[in-house]
Amino acid sequence: MTDEQSRAPYLERWLAYLAEGVVPFSTPGHKQGRGAPPEFAAAFGAGALELDIPHDGGTYDTHLPTDPLDEAERLAAALWGAHDAVFLVNGSTTGNLAALLTLSRPGQPIVVTRAMHKSLLAGLILSGARPVYVVPEVDEETGFLLDVAPEAVERALQAHPDATAVAIVSPTYTGVTSDLRRIAALCRAYGVPLFVDEAWGPHLPFHPALPPAAIPSGADLAVTSLHKLVGALTQGALLLVSGDRIDPARVRAAVAMVQTTSPAAFLYASLDATRRRLALEGESLLARTLELAARARSALGAVPGLRVVGPELVARRPGAGFDPTRLVVDVQGIGLTGLEAKRRLRRDFHVAAEMADLLSVVCLLTVGDTPETIDALVRAFAALADEACRRGERANGDPLVRLLRATGPIVAGAPQVLTPRDAFFAPTESVPLDRAVGRVAAEPITPYPPGIPVVAPGEAIRPEVVEFLRAGIAAGMRFNGASDPTLRTIRVVSA
Ligand SMILES: Cc1ncc(COP(=O)(O)O)c(C=O)c1O
């Protein structure tokens, strides 16, 4: 790694503020902790609050010759192999909004994965673009979401030659990556930029055993959450611009529209320090994480009734990949739903998993794990399995699997009547679920699992969707985005 990557210009300037003994008459109003609630200051640490300073007027001020943010972002761009990098302080959410404001035009088609995070949907509403959804492959056996097939992207581009861009999510929440090289090549052939929501892949460029990352695979724009997996503070993320099909100035203008005007300097400092650590030690840190993940996989796989999902999920999908640091533990064999297993892991064993669906529990292994944390995880799962088996608990897996398998076909056929923006701004009314058939949805309904919006604003609601939602409620699915989470009623565009 080059010498310049061993510098952390933002971190240094942030620390220099403290040494300078500044008397602040600026935000934040707690004035280095003196005005903060004392019990909070005591819990957080006085030293930490002294360093909660602003960027403008703090780490950067007009009397200083340079803005350390410029240098820190340049170093991040160089490390990720991009032309430009923008530090984000409200997670990849901000990057997704800015990406869609950059890449779409009101009323014009944009090819978007249907398995989008809700911030991509918010970007569609802000921009007014007309989404052409591509639906990822779904694993036959488990119902897990897989990759977005390059063939599906090509079909969408052929059918919509006026599409302004392609936007996909890779890796998925459960660690599956798409064949980004082929998708990027297709985008080049059709003359459209590729945006990858790589929120779950900030570590990918730093170890050869991990699937290829978005920018080196040819993406033009990518967002990645450094806070999720590689040691940055919560909310720290990066928006990366590559190639010459996207104007970095437009990307920056879009970020400036949706990001706070009061970024916490400590978030920028954390991104800068994380970039330096990844540059200097990324490969060895990830080698250790991968080793711990392998150990956890084999220990959990040896617990009767548990199955740890692995790369076999994508074995028949050429070009797709799997991130082995994502521990997806199928708990059907111990007679619990994933949701119940997650709840008990926390309540009875004080182990907090990342998420759960009907069949599995997802745990993230990161550069912060140690042999001790892995042992705690394995012990908790083993005790949970033992307890559940002794009680003879039986979740009826078959209907759950059938329900999960139904998701792909259900979302694939949804007729788009209005753009998400037109549906969002239209006059709306709440109707009982039974009476929603044929109406145009005004809100997204996203069941967990597997996180694909079964209903997106602007789509006509079909009878099979209503049936699916009813079965989902009965099976204990939870719904995100609906104004009535019980789904007794849903919001539709007024007739
Ligand atoms: C695929 C995907 N994209 C974007 C985001 C948003 O990331 P953040 O929480 O960093 O804003 C998430 C969050 O979980 C996500 O799963």
The ligand as a MOL file (V3000), in Angstrom:
LIG
                    3D

  0  0  0     0  0            999 V3000
M  V30 BEGIN CTAB
M  V30 COUNTS 16 16 0 0 0
M  V30 BEGIN ATOM
M  V30 1 C -29.4820 -3.2950 0.6900 0
M  V30 2 C -29.4350 -2.1150 1.5970 0
M  V30 3 N -29.1810 -0.8960 1.0750 0
M  V30 4 C -29.1130 0.2010 1.8370 0
M  V30 5 C -29.3000 0.1220 3.1950 0
M  V30 6 C -29.2480 1.3740 3.9980 0
M  V30 7 O -28.0330 1.4320 4.6560 0
M  V30 8 P -27.8020 2.3990 5.9080 0
M  V30 9 O -28.4360 1.7140 7.0740 0
M  V30 10 O -26.3020 2.4690 5.9750 0
M  V30 11 O -28.4290 3.7030 5.5900 0
M  V30 12 C -29.5650 -1.1200 3.7870 0
M  V30 13 C -29.7670 -1.2260 5.2340 0
M  V30 14 O -29.9090 -2.2400 5.8200 0
M  V30 15 C -29.6420 -2.2670 2.9740 0
M  V30 16 O -29.9280 -3.4820 3.4780 0
M  V30 END ATOM
M  V30 BEGIN BOND
M  V30 1 1 1 2
M  V30 2 1 2 3
M  V30 3 2 2 15
M  V30 4 2 3 4
M  V30 5 1 4 5
M  V30 6 1 5 6
M  V30 7 2 5 12
M  V30 8 1 6 7
M  V30 9 1 7 8
M  V30 10 2 8 9
M  V30 11 1 8 10
M  V30 12 1 8 11
M  V30 13 1 12 13
M  V30 14 1 12 15
M  V30 15 2 13 14
M  V30 16 1 15 16
M  V30 END BOND
M  V30 END CTAB
M  END
